[in-house]
């Protein structure tokens, strides 16, 4: 649940099949770009990176966080 008057940090993660990693980018937090091997590892990284990046921008931290809204996207073929 977001704090009163604050929006969640929006993060989109895409599976990179070639590199075999989840690649994530912040949609409303500039500079938030990271990757990890697993969804759990990615969430762990974000729990550290988001507060760090927000600490560099008082303007953004006044309106964002601490909640993180993370969406995973992965394309794959159905068994036929």
N, C-alpha and C positions, 0 to 999 in steps of 0.2 A: 504494500500500500504506500503510495507516494505521500510525502509530507504536505501539509496544507500549503497551497499556492505553488507547489513545485511539480514539475512534470518528470516522468521517468526518462532516463537516458535510453534512447532507442538504438539498438544494435542489431545488425543483420549479419548472420553468419552463413556462408556458402561453403559447401563441400567442394574441395579441389581434388578431383579424382587423380589427376596426374601427380600432384605433390603429396596426396594422401594426408591432407590437413584440413581443418576447419579454418577458414579465413574470415575474419570479422572486421566490420567497420562501423563506427558510430555515425548514425544518421543526423544527430543533432549535437554532437560533441566533436568539434574539429580536432584532428590529430589522433583520434582513437582508431588505431589500426593494429591488429595483432592476429596471431594464428596459434593453433594448438592441435595436437593429435586426436583429442577426444572432446566431446561436449563438456564433460566434467572439468577437464584441464582448462578449457576455454573459460568456463564460468569462474574458476579460481583466479585466472589471470585478470579477468574483468573486475573482480572484487578488489583487486589491488590497483589496477590502472585507472579506473574511473575516478576514485577519490583523488588520486595523484594529479590527474589532468584537471579536475575541477579546482584543485588548490591553486593552480596557476592562473585561474580566471575567476575573480570574484563576481564579475557580471554574470557568467554562466552558472556558477555555483549558487547564486541567489535564485535561479529559476529551475535548475535541474537537480535530480538525484534526491536521496541516495538510491532510489529504486532503479533497477535496470530491467528494461523490457528487451529480452533477447529472443529473436526469431531465427530458427534454423531452417535452411532450405537445402534440399538435396534432390537431384533428379536421378532416376534409375528406371530401368526397363522392367515391365511385368514379365513374369514367366509365361511362356506360350507353348 
